[in-house]
Amino acid sequence: DEIDKTTVKGSQFQKPYLEFSGACEGCGETPHVKLMTQLFGERLVIANATGCSSIWGGSNPSFPYTVNSKGEGPAWANSLFEDNAEFGFGMRKAFKQRRDYLANQVEDTLADKEVLMSEDLRAALNQYLVMRKENMHDLLLPRGRSIYHQIMEKLVPLLEKEKDTHAKIKNLYELEDMFGRSSFWIVGGDGWAYDIGYGGLDHVIASEEHVNILVLDTEMYSNTGGQASKATPKGAMAKFAESGKLTAKKDMGQLAMTYKNVYVASICVHVNPQQAVRAMIEADAYPGPSIILAYSPCISQGFPMAESIQHCQMAVDSGYWPLYRYNPELAAHGNNPFQLDSRKIKGDLFKFLAKENRFAAVMRRDPKHAEELDNKLQENLVQKNHLLQVLNKEDLEGQFSKLVEGLSDAKSSGDSITVLYGSESGNAEEQAKNLMQDLIARGLKATVSSLDDFEFEELPNQKIMILVVSTCGLGEYPANCKQTWLKLQSADLPMSWLSGVKFCVFGLGDSTYSQFCVAAAGFDTRLGELGGQRMLKRGVGDDRDEDRYYTGWEAWLPELWKVLGAPALPLSQDIPAPSYRVDASPGTLGKPPVSDDDIIPPGANRLTLLTNNVLTGD
């Protein structure tokens, strides 16, 4: 319980509830489902559409899903192509009905004077009832656990101990599994989601129900021999499209985003595992429908499956499979709900296509026709990537207007501080993005990007660069800054290449490793060798400090504000949305309107107020 499952490393210390699947070697579906079980396995409910994931997921007599030492594990059921979305939706509706019934029973039990119970049980039931009445669907505790699950772990032993004292308490004990919060996932392939089951899927995402959808996108009907689906891209050979598919792939992500109330993510666990972890946790916590599109390489695509990880990297780098997240809750606080996690096209699309036999076979059969289709595919992908770049801008409405008016660059003018990060587990990325917000709050312009997503040739044109770089493994550079680091090593770069650039570096690492913060030290040294002007001594955040890397960060920030000439305190700061609603109710000192036990949130301790002095005057 002490391991933070919201990080890549922490999630991999969790028990995988998917063990021996029997899927094809190199299958791209199983890693996504395995990760899902590691994040939510003990409370996971899966409605699985017929297809590959139902074959390796539930063929008699084998069953790859398992349970933990408490007997907890995924509840799995399979339904048809035609109705799996409705099947999973009905499971969620039934669960909600049972939870509403439980809340009524809890309220009735607490109100009944004849029901005698311990104060501990009464307090725990009151906490649960407050959560339900406030409609607090999915408050997550630190480390990614459900607050309802914590309440259930507290309640079950108390109910078991007192179940024979009254029939109503025994009734609650028999409903004990409803105190926790199950995580409902509708799982299937693209043949189900894009084609045969799309009508039902559309009904689900158009609802307000809290249900999650995971689409394992292999871009064809993998289980039945590789027929073309609406997920098959233009130019790819598949059954029923022997000369290459003539129409473009359906953009499921953009269709879902038009509803404005659906959490949408496009992920690939092979390329950016941290983004995949975040997307699944955010989808599970979002109080409404969510859909995650997972790029799942398949043997039917016609490339060596031993190269799946490298192949997926090429797909993302070439813009073929963009990574992004769309969270409508961010818009409620005035923020851009869309976040593009793969910023820049930096790979060759045609090299990627040539690796796959489904594209190469069309080229061998009819080179001219294949070239036309591939060029159209590239044109479509460039247009899509450009639209995603615009959606990712902070000034979304203004940027969209510029796009409509044909001003394709849509770039902000004026000097700006460039914050760049190299992050493997997400910590450096989070600090870099927080730093950008701090700079903006102090009246400065700032942009943020991973090092590899930033145009390398633009580095000498920056006035001020701030790098936040972590070191992973035994002195490894994070994946999203390796290419930049390799390019910086080029002997062709003159020693005055960065002569007009001021820079500083902050490093994150673990001092128990011999190569502590080696990545940050490498960037700091090399930028100086290339003529950059170091503004500030390199900062260091040690994961072994009392407050982890925050200790070094908080000591380094004041020095940064000094060298930038920025105020120590922000000029403006958005007030965060309140976590609780405060209602004023009449009452007296001897008889308050609400019991203290009713307002203590789960996991909190009651403190005695010693003094209450007015500091702000009348």
C-alpha positions as CSV (number, residue, x, y, z in Angstrom):
1,D,0.0,0.0,0.0
2,E,3.0,2.3,0.4
3,I,3.8,2.1,-3.4
4,D,2.4,4.9,-5.6
5,K,0.6,3.1,-8.4
6,T,0.1,6.3,-10.3
7,T,3.7,6.1,-11.6
8,V,5.1,3.7,-14.2
9,K,7.5,2.1,-11.6
10,G,4.8,2.0,-8.9
11,S,2.3,0.4,-11.2
12,Q,4.6,-2.4,-12.1
13,F,5.0,-3.3,-8.4
14,Q,1.3,-4.1,-8.4
15,K,0.0,-7.6,-8.9
16,P,-1.0,-8.2,-12.5
17,Y,-4.4,-9.9,-12.5
18,L,-3.8,-11.0,-16.1
19,E,-1.3,-13.8,-16.2
20,F,-1.0,-16.4,-19.0
21,S,-3.1,-15.1,-21.8
22,G,-2.1,-17.4,-24.7
23,A,-2.3,-14.5,-27.1
24,C,0.1,-14.3,-30.1
25,E,3.7,-13.5,-29.3
26,G,4.2,-9.7,-29.3
27,C,0.4,-9.0,-29.1
28,G,-0.3,-5.3,-28.5
29,E,-3.6,-5.9,-26.7
30,T,-2.4,-7.8,-23.6
31,P,0.0,-5.1,-22.3
32,H,-2.9,-2.6,-22.1
33,V,-5.2,-5.0,-20.4
34,K,-2.5,-6.1,-18.0
35,L,-1.8,-2.5,-17.0
36,M,-5.5,-2.0,-16.4
37,T,-5.6,-4.9,-14.0
38,Q,-2.6,-3.6,-12.1
39,L,-4.3,-0.3,-11.6
40,F,-7.8,-1.4,-10.8
41,G,-7.7,-5.2,-10.6
42,E,-9.2,-5.8,-7.1
43,R,-12.3,-3.8,-8.1
44,L,-12.4,-4.3,-11.9
45,V,-15.5,-5.3,-13.8
46,I,-15.0,-6.1,-17.5
47,A,-17.6,-6.4,-20.2
48,N,-15.6,-8.0,-23.1
49,A,-16.7,-7.9,-26.7
50,T,-16.2,-11.0,-28.8
51,G,-12.9,-10.9,-30.6
52,C,-9.2,-11.5,-29.9
53,S,-9.5,-10.2,-26.4
54,S,-12.3,-12.6,-25.6
55,I,-10.5,-15.5,-27.1
56,W,-7.2,-15.1,-25.2
57,G,-9.3,-13.7,-22.3
58,G,-11.7,-16.5,-21.7
59,S,-11.4,-19.7,-23.7
60,N,-12.3,-22.9,-21.9
61,P,-10.6,-24.5,-20.0
62,S,-8.0,-21.7,-19.5
63,F,-8.7,-18.3,-17.9
64,P,-5.9,-15.8,-17.7
65,Y,-7.5,-13.5,-15.1
66,T,-6.7,-14.3,-11.4
67,V,-7.3,-13.1,-7.8
68,N,-5.2,-11.9,-4.9
69,S,-4.8,-13.4,-1.5
70,K,-8.1,-11.9,-0.4
71,G,-10.0,-13.5,-3.3
72,E,-10.4,-10.1,-5.0
73,G,-9.9,-9.8,-8.7
74,P,-11.5,-8.8,-12.0
75,A,-15.1,-9.9,-12.7
76,W,-15.2,-10.8,-16.4
77,A,-18.0,-11.5,-18.8
78,N,-18.3,-11.7,-22.6
79,S,-21.0,-10.5,-24.9
80,L,-21.5,-10.3,-28.7
81,F,-20.1,-7.8,-31.1
82,E,-23.6,-6.3,-31.6
83,D,-24.4,-5.5,-28.0
84,N,-21.3,-5.4,-25.8
85,A,-21.5,-1.7,-25.1
86,E,-25.1,-2.0,-24.0
87,F,-24.1,-5.1,-22.0
88,G,-21.5,-3.2,-20.0
89,F,-23.7,-0.2,-19.7
90,G,-26.4,-2.4,-18.2
91,M,-23.9,-3.8,-15.7
92,R,-23.0,-0.3,-14.6
93,K,-26.7,0.7,-14.3
94,A,-27.5,-2.3,-12.2
95,F,-24.5,-1.6,-9.9
96,K,-25.7,2.0,-9.5
97,Q,-29.2,0.8,-8.6
98,R,-27.8,-1.5,-5.9
99,R,-25.6,1.2,-4.5
100,D,-28.6,3.6,-4.3
101,Y,-30.5,0.8,-2.5
102,L,-27.6,0.4,-0.1
103,A,-27.5,4.2,0.6
104,N,-31.2,4.0,1.5
105,Q,-30.7,1.1,3.8
106,V,-27.8,2.8,5.5
107,E,-29.9,5.9,6.1
108,D,-32.8,3.9,7.4
109,T,-30.5,1.9,9.7
110,L,-28.9,5.0,11.2
111,A,-32.3,6.7,11.7
112,D,-33.8,3.7,13.5
113,K,-33.4,4.2,17.3
114,E,-33.9,0.5,18.0
115,V,-30.7,-0.4,16.1
116,L,-27.9,-0.4,18.5
117,M,-24.4,-0.3,17.1
118,S,-20.9,0.7,18.2
119,E,-19.7,4.3,17.8
120,D,-17.1,3.2,15.3
121,L,-19.6,1.6,13.0
122,R,-22.0,4.6,13.3
123,A,-19.1,6.9,12.4
124,A,-18.1,4.8,9.4
125,L,-21.6,4.5,8.1
126,N,-22.1,8.3,8.5
127,Q,-18.9,8.9,6.5
128,Y,-20.2,6.7,3.7
129,L,-23.6,8.4,3.7
130,V,-22.1,11.8,3.5
131,M,-20.0,10.8,0.5
132,R,-23.0,9.4,-1.3
133,K,-25.3,12.3,-0.5
134,E,-22.7,14.8,-1.8
135,N,-22.5,12.7,-4.9
136,M,-18.7,12.4,-4.6
137,H,-18.3,9.7,-7.2
138,D,-14.6,9.0,-7.4
139,L,-12.5,10.9,-5.0
140,L,-9.0,9.3,-5.2
141,L,-6.7,9.2,-2.3
142,P,-3.0,9.7,-2.9
143,R,-1.3,6.7,-4.6
144,G,-4.3,6.1,-6.8
145,R,-6.7,4.3,-4.5
146,S,-10.5,4.8,-4.3
147,I,-11.7,6.5,-1.1
148,Y,-14.8,4.2,-1.2
149,H,-12.5,1.2,-1.1
150,Q,-10.9,2.6,2.1
151,I,-14.3,3.1,3.6
152,M,-15.3,-0.5,2.7
153,E,-12.1,-1.9,4.3
154,K,-13.0,-0.1,7.5
155,L,-16.7,-1.1,7.4
156,V,-16.6,-4.8,6.6
157,P,-14.9,-6.0,9.8
158,L,-17.2,-3.8,11.9
159,L,-20.3,-5.2,10.1
160,E,-19.1,-8.7,10.4
161,K,-18.6,-8.2,14.2
162,E,-22.0,-6.7,14.8
163,K,-24.1,-8.4,12.1
164,D,-26.0,-10.6,14.7
165,T,-27.1,-7.6,16.8
166,H,-29.9,-6.6,14.5
167,A,-31.5,-7.7,11.2
168,K,-30.8,-4.3,9.6
169,I,-27.1,-4.5,10.3
170,K,-27.1,-8.1,9.0
171,N,-28.7,-6.8,5.8
172,L,-25.9,-4.2,5.4
173,Y,-23.4,-7.0,5.9
174,E,-24.9,-9.0,3.1
175,L,-24.5,-5.9,0.9
176,E,-20.9,-5.3,1.9
177,D,-19.5,-5.5,-1.6
178,M,-21.5,-2.5,-2.6
179,F,-19.7,-0.2,-0.1
180,G,-16.6,-0.2,-2.4
181,R,-16.5,1.4,-5.9
182,S,-16.1,-1.0,-8.8
183,S,-14.3,0.2,-11.9
184,F,-16.4,-0.7,-15.0
185,W,-14.6,-1.2,-18.3
186,I,-16.2,-2.1,-21.6
187,V,-13.3,-3.7,-23.6
188,G,-13.1,-4.7,-27.3
189,G,-11.3,-4.4,-30.6
190,D,-11.8,-1.9,-33.4
191,G,-14.1,-4.3,-35.3
192,W,-16.5,-4.0,-32.5
193,A,-16.0,-0.3,-31.5
194,Y,-15.7,1.3,-35.0
195,D,-18.0,-1.0,-36.9
196,I,-20.5,-3.6,-35.6
197,G,-21.0,-2.3,-32.1
198,Y,-20.5,1.4,-32.8
199,G,-24.2,2.3,-32.4
200,G,-24.2,0.9,-28.9
201,L,-20.9,2.5,-28.1
202,D,-22.3,5.9,-29.3
203,H,-25.3,5.5,-26.9
204,V,-22.9,4.9,-24.0
205,I,-20.6,7.8,-24.6
206,A,-23.7,10.1,-25.1
207,S,-24.9,9.2,-21.6
208,E,-23.9,10.7,-18.3
209,E,-23.1,7.3,-16.8
210,H,-19.7,6.7,-15.3
211,V,-18.5,3.8,-17.5
212,N,-15.1,3.4,-19.2
213,I,-14.4,2.0,-22.7
214,L,-11.0,0.6,-23.8
215,V,-10.7,0.1,-27.5
216,L,-7.8,-2.2,-28.4
217,D,-7.1,-0.9,-31.9
218,T,-5.4,-3.4,-34.2
219,E,-6.9,-1.6,-37.3
220,M,-8.6,-4.7,-38.6
221,Y,-10.7,-7.7,-37.6
222,S,-7.7,-9.6,-36.2
223,N,-9.6,-12.6,-34.8
224,T,-11.4,-13.5,-38.0
225,G,-8.5,-13.3,-40.4
226,G,-7.7,-9.7,-40.9
227,Q,-10.7,-8.1,-42.7
228,A,-10.9,-4.4,-43.2
229,S,-12.7,-2.3,-40.6
230,K,-13.5,1.4,-40.4
231,A,-10.3,1.6,-38.3
232,T,-8.2,0.4,-41.2
233,P,-6.1,3.3,-42.6
234,K,-6.2,4.5,-46.1
235,G,-3.8,2.5,-48.4
236,A,-3.6,-0.6,-46.2
237,M,-4.3,-4.0,-47.6
238,A,-6.8,-6.2,-45.8
239,K,-9.4,-8.7,-46.7
240,F,-12.2,-6.9,-48.7
241,A,-9.6,-4.3,-49.5
242,E,-7.1,-6.3,-51.5
243,S,-5.8,-3.3,-53.5
244,G,-5.5,-1.0,-50.5
245,K,-8.4,0.7,-48.5
246,L,-9.6,3.7,-50.4
247,T,-11.3,5.6,-47.5
248,A,-9.7,7.2,-44.5
249,K,-9.8,5.8,-41.0
250,K,-12.7,6.8,-38.8
251,D,-11.5,9.3,-36.1
252,M,-13.1,7.9,-33.0
253,G,-11.3,10.3,-30.7
254,Q,-12.6,13.5,-32.4
255,L,-16.1,12.0,-32.7
256,A,-16.2,11.4,-28.9
257,M,-14.8,14.9,-28.1
258,T,-17.7,16.5,-29.9
259,Y,-20.0,15.5,-27.0
260,K,-17.9,17.7,-24.7
261,N,-18.7,15.5,-21.7
262,V,-16.6,12.5,-22.6
263,Y,-13.0,11.8,-21.3
264,V,-11.0,10.8,-24.4
265,A,-7.4,9.5,-24.6
266,S,-5.2,8.0,-27.3
267,I,-2.4,5.9,-25.8
268,C,0.3,3.4,-26.6
269,V,1.9,1.8,-23.6
270,H,5.0,0.8,-25.6
271,V,5.9,4.4,-26.4
272,N,4.7,6.5,-23.4
273,P,3.8,4.2,-20.4
274,Q,3.4,7.2,-18.1
275,Q,0.8,8.8,-20.3
276,A,-1.0,5.4,-20.5
277,V,-1.1,5.2,-16.7
278,R,-2.3,8.7,-16.3
279,A,-5.0,8.3,-19.0
280,M,-6.4,5.2,-17.3
281,I,-6.4,6.7,-13.8
282,E,-7.9,9.9,-15.1
283,A,-10.6,8.0,-17.0
284,D,-11.4,5.9,-13.9
285,A,-11.7,9.0,-11.8
286,Y,-13.7,11.1,-14.3
287,P,-17.4,11.1,-13.2
288,G,-18.9,10.4,-16.6
289,P,-18.2,8.3,-19.8
290,S,-14.7,7.8,-21.0
291,I,-13.1,6.2,-24.0
292,I,-9.4,5.2,-24.4
293,L,-8.0,4.3,-27.8
294,A,-5.0,2.0,-27.4
295,Y,-2.7,1.4,-30.4
296,S,-2.2,-2.4,-30.4
297,P,0.2,-3.8,-33.0
298,C,-0.9,-7.2,-34.4
299,I,0.8,-10.0,-36.2
300,S,-1.7,-9.5,-39.1
301,Q,-0.1,-6.1,-39.8
302,G,2.8,-7.9,-41.3
303,F,6.0,-7.0,-39.4
304,P,8.2,-8.9,-36.9
305,M,6.4,-8.8,-33.6
306,A,9.8,-8.9,-31.7
307,E,10.1,-5.3,-32.9
308,S,6.8,-4.1,-31.6
309,I,8.2,-1.5,-29.2
310,Q,10.4,0.1,-31.8
311,H,7.6,-0.1,-34.4
312,C,5.2,1.7,-32.1
313,Q,7.7,4.4,-31.5
314,M,7.9,4.9,-35.3
315,A,4.1,5.1,-35.4
316,V,4.0,7.9,-32.9
317,D,7.1,9.8,-34.2
318,S,5.7,9.8,-37.7
319,G,2.4,11.2,-36.6
320,Y,0.6,8.0,-37.6
321,W,-0.7,7.5,-34.0
322,P,-0.8,10.8,-32.0
323,L,-0.9,10.6,-28.2
324,Y,-3.4,12.9,-26.4
325,R,-5.9,13.3,-23.6
326,Y,-9.1,15.3,-23.4
327,N,-10.5,15.9,-19.9
328,P,-13.7,18.0,-19.8
329,E,-13.2,18.7,-16.1
330,L,-10.3,21.0,-16.9
331,A,-12.6,23.2,-18.9
332,A,-14.7,23.8,-15.8
333,H,-11.8,25.6,-14.2
334,G,-11.0,27.7,-17.3
335,N,-8.2,25.4,-18.6
336,N,-7.7,23.8,-22.0
337,P,-9.3,20.3,-21.7
338,F,-7.1,19.0,-24.5
339,Q,-3.5,18.0,-24.0
340,L,-1.3,16.7,-26.8
341,D,1.3,14.3,-25.4
342,S,3.2,13.7,-28.7
343,R,3.9,17.2,-29.8
344,K,6.0,16.9,-33.0
345,I,6.2,14.8,-36.1
346,K,9.8,13.8,-36.2
347,G,9.8,10.5,-38.1
348,D,9.4,9.4,-41.7
349,L,5.9,8.1,-42.4
350,F,7.0,6.2,-45.5
351,K,9.7,4.3,-43.6
352,F,7.1,3.3,-41.1
353,L,4.6,2.2,-43.8
354,A,7.3,0.2,-45.6
355,K,7.9,-1.9,-42.5
356,E,4.4,-3.3,-42.6
357,N,3.4,-5.8,-45.3
358,R,-0.2,-4.6,-45.4
359,F,1.2,-1.4,-47.0
360,A,4.3,-2.9,-48.8
361,A,2.1,-5.5,-50.5
362,V,0.1,-2.8,-52.2
363,M,3.3,-1.1,-53.3
364,R,4.6,-4.4,-54.8
365,R,1.4,-5.0,-56.7
366,D,0.7,-1.5,-58.0
367,P,3.4,1.0,-57.1
368,K,1.6,4.0,-58.7
369,H,-1.7,3.3,-57.0
370,A,0.1,2.7,-53.6
371,E,2.0,5.9,-53.9
372,E,-1.3,7.9,-54.5
373,L,-2.9,6.3,-51.5
374,D,0.2,6.8,-49.2
375,N,0.5,10.4,-50.2
376,K,-3.2,11.0,-49.4
377,L,-2.7,9.2,-46.0
378,Q,0.3,11.5,-45.3
379,E,-1.8,14.6,-46.2
380,N,-4.6,13.4,-43.9
381,L,-2.2,12.8,-41.0
382,V,-0.5,16.2,-41.4
383,Q,-3.9,17.9,-41.3
384,K,-4.9,15.9,-38.3
385,N,-1.7,16.7,-36.5
386,H,-2.0,20.4,-37.3
387,L,-5.5,20.4,-35.8
388,L,-4.3,18.7,-32.7
389,Q,-1.5,21.2,-32.4
390,V,-4.1,24.0,-32.5
391,L,-6.3,22.3,-30.0
392,N,-3.3,22.0,-27.7
393,K,-2.8,25.8,-27.5
394,E,-3.8,27.6,-24.3
395,D,-5.7,30.3,-26.2
396,L,-7.9,27.8,-27.8
397,E,-10.7,30.1,-29.1
398,G,-8.2,32.6,-30.5
399,Q,-6.0,29.9,-32.1
400,F,-9.0,28.2,-33.7
401,S,-10.1,31.6,-35.1
402,K,-6.7,32.0,-36.7
403,L,-6.8,28.5,-38.1
404,V,-10.2,29.2,-39.7
405,E,-8.8,32.5,-41.1
406,G,-6.0,30.5,-42.7
407,L,-3.2,31.7,-40.4
408,S,-1.7,28.2,-40.0
409,D,1.2,29.0,-37.8
410,A,-0.9,30.5,-35.0
411,K,2.2,31.3,-33.0
412,S,2.3,33.8,-30.1
413,S,4.5,36.8,-30.6
414,G,7.1,38.3,-28.2
415,D,9.9,36.9,-26.1
416,S,9.1,33.8,-24.1
417,I,11.0,31.6,-21.6
418,T,11.3,28.1,-23.0
419,V,10.9,25.3,-20.4
420,L,12.1,21.9,-21.6
421,Y,12.0,18.6,-19.8
422,G,13.3,15.1,-20.0
423,S,11.0,12.8,-18.0
424,E,10.6,9.0,-17.7
425,S,8.1,8.6,-14.8
426,G,6.4,12.0,-15.1
427,N,8.0,13.8,-12.2
428,A,10.2,16.1,-14.2
429,E,7.3,16.8,-16.7
430,E,5.1,17.7,-13.8
431,Q,7.7,20.1,-12.3
432,A,8.3,21.7,-15.7
433,K,4.6,22.3,-16.3
434,N,4.2,23.7,-12.8
435,L,7.2,26.0,-13.4
436,M,5.6,27.3,-16.6
437,Q,2.4,28.2,-14.6
438,D,4.6,29.9,-12.0
439,L,6.3,32.0,-14.7
440,I,3.0,33.0,-16.2
441,A,1.7,34.0,-12.7
442,R,4.7,36.3,-12.4
443,G,3.8,38.1,-15.6
444,L,6.3,36.3,-17.8
445,K,5.6,34.5,-21.1
446,A,6.5,30.8,-21.1
447,T,6.2,27.7,-23.1
448,V,6.8,24.1,-22.1
449,S,7.7,21.0,-24.1
450,S,9.7,17.8,-23.9
451,L,13.2,18.1,-25.3
452,D,12.6,15.7,-28.2
453,D,9.4,17.4,-29.1
454,F,11.1,20.8,-29.4
455,E,12.6,21.7,-32.8
456,F,16.4,21.1,-32.3
457,E,17.3,23.8,-34.9
458,E,15.4,26.3,-32.8
459,L,17.5,26.0,-29.7
460,P,20.0,28.8,-30.7
461,N,17.0,31.1,-31.3
462,Q,15.8,31.0,-27.7
463,K,16.7,33.7,-25.3
464,I,16.2,31.9,-22.0
465,M,16.0,28.1,-21.6
466,I,15.2,26.2,-18.4
467,L,15.7,22.5,-18.4
468,V,14.2,20.0,-15.9
469,V,15.7,16.6,-16.5
470,S,15.5,13.4,-14.5
471,T,17.9,10.4,-14.5
472,C,16.3,7.0,-14.7
473,G,17.7,3.5,-14.2
474,L,21.4,3.2,-13.8
475,G,22.3,6.5,-15.4
476,E,19.9,6.4,-18.3
477,Y,18.5,9.4,-20.1
478,P,14.7,9.6,-20.3
479,A,13.3,8.4,-23.6
480,N,11.8,11.9,-24.5
481,C,15.2,13.6,-24.4
482,K,17.6,11.0,-25.8
483,Q,17.4,12.2,-29.4
484,T,18.2,15.8,-28.3
485,W,21.1,14.6,-26.3
486,L,22.5,12.6,-29.2
487,K,22.2,15.6,-31.5
488,L,24.0,17.8,-29.0
489,Q,27.0,15.4,-29.1
490,S,27.5,16.1,-32.8
491,A,31.1,17.3,-33.6
492,D,29.7,19.5,-36.3
493,L,28.1,21.9,-33.8
494,P,30.3,25.0,-33.3
495,M,31.4,26.1,-29.8
496,S,29.4,29.3,-30.3
497,W,26.2,27.6,-31.4
498,L,24.3,28.7,-28.2
499,S,26.2,31.9,-27.6
500,G,23.0,34.0,-27.5
501,V,21.2,31.6,-25.1
502,K,20.9,31.9,-21.3
503,F,20.1,28.6,-19.6
504,C,19.9,26.8,-16.3
505,V,19.2,23.2,-15.4
506,F,17.5,21.4,-12.6
507,G,18.0,17.6,-12.2
508,L,15.9,15.0,-10.5
509,G,17.4,11.7,-9.3
510,D,18.1,9.2,-6.5
511,S,21.3,9.7,-4.6
512,T,21.5,5.9,-3.7
513,Y,22.5,5.3,-7.4
514,S,26.1,5.9,-8.5
515,Q,25.0,7.9,-11.6
516,F,23.0,10.4,-9.5
517,C,21.5,13.2,-11.7
518,V,24.0,12.3,-14.5
519,A,21.5,13.3,-17.2
520,A,21.1,16.9,-15.8
521,A,24.8,17.2,-15.4
522,G,25.4,16.1,-19.0
523,F,23.0,18.7,-20.4
524,D,24.3,21.4,-18.1
525,T,27.9,20.8,-19.2
526,R,27.2,20.4,-22.9
527,L,25.0,23.6,-23.2
528,G,27.9,25.5,-21.6
529,E,30.4,23.9,-24.0
530,L,28.3,25.1,-26.9
531,G,28.5,28.7,-25.8
532,G,25.3,29.0,-23.6
533,Q,25.4,31.4,-20.7
534,R,24.7,29.6,-17.4
535,M,22.4,31.9,-15.4
536,L,22.3,29.7,-12.3
537,K,24.1,26.8,-10.7
538,R,22.5,23.5,-11.5
539,G,19.8,22.6,-9.0
540,V,19.4,19.1,-7.7
541,G,16.3,17.3,-6.4
542,D,17.1,14.1,-4.4
543,D,14.3,11.5,-4.1
544,R,15.9,10.5,-0.7
545,D,15.4,14.0,0.9
546,E,12.8,14.4,3.5
547,D,10.4,15.9,1.0
548,R,11.8,14.0,-1.9
549,Y,12.9,16.2,-4.9
550,Y,10.7,19.1,-3.6
551,T,13.3,19.9,-1.0
552,G,15.9,20.8,-3.6
553,W,13.3,22.4,-5.9
554,E,12.0,24.8,-3.2
555,A,15.6,25.9,-2.4
556,W,16.4,26.4,-6.1
557,L,13.3,28.4,-7.1
558,P,14.0,31.6,-5.1
559,E,17.4,31.8,-6.8
560,L,15.7,31.4,-10.2
561,W,13.3,34.3,-9.5
562,K,16.3,36.5,-8.6
563,V,18.2,35.9,-11.8
564,L,15.1,36.3,-13.9
565,G,14.2,39.5,-12.1
566,A,10.8,38.1,-11.3
567,P,8.9,38.8,-8.1
568,A,9.3,36.2,-5.4
569,L,5.5,35.9,-5.1
570,P,3.1,35.5,-8.0
571,L,1.3,38.7,-9.2
572,S,-1.9,36.6,-9.7
573,Q,-2.9,33.2,-8.7
574,D,-6.0,31.3,-9.5
575,I,-7.9,30.1,-6.4
576,P,-8.5,26.4,-6.7
577,A,-12.0,25.1,-6.7
578,P,-13.2,24.1,-3.2
579,S,-13.2,20.4,-2.4
580,Y,-16.3,20.7,-0.3
581,R,-19.6,22.7,-0.3
582,V,-20.2,24.7,2.8
583,D,-23.9,25.1,3.9
584,A,-24.9,27.3,6.9
585,S,-27.5,25.7,9.1
586,P,-29.1,27.2,12.2
587,G,-28.3,25.7,15.6
588,T,-27.1,26.4,19.1
589,L,-23.8,25.7,20.9
590,G,-25.5,23.0,23.0
591,K,-27.2,21.4,20.0
592,P,-25.3,21.9,16.7
593,P,-27.3,21.2,13.5
594,V,-24.8,18.6,12.3
595,S,-22.8,16.0,14.2
596,D,-19.1,16.3,14.1
597,D,-18.9,12.7,12.8
598,D,-21.0,13.7,9.7
599,I,-18.5,16.3,8.5
600,I,-15.1,14.5,9.1
601,P,-14.0,13.3,5.7
602,P,-12.7,9.7,5.4
603,G,-9.1,9.4,6.2
604,A,-9.0,12.6,8.3
605,N,-8.6,13.0,12.1
606,R,-10.6,15.3,14.4
607,L,-8.6,18.1,16.0
608,T,-9.7,20.2,18.9
609,L,-9.9,24.0,18.2
610,L,-7.8,25.8,20.9
611,T,-8.2,29.4,19.9
612,N,-10.4,31.3,17.4
613,N,-9.3,34.9,16.9
614,V,-10.5,37.2,14.2
615,L,-7.4,38.4,12.2
616,T,-9.1,40.5,9.5
617,G,-11.3,42.8,11.6
618,D,-15.0,43.3,11.2
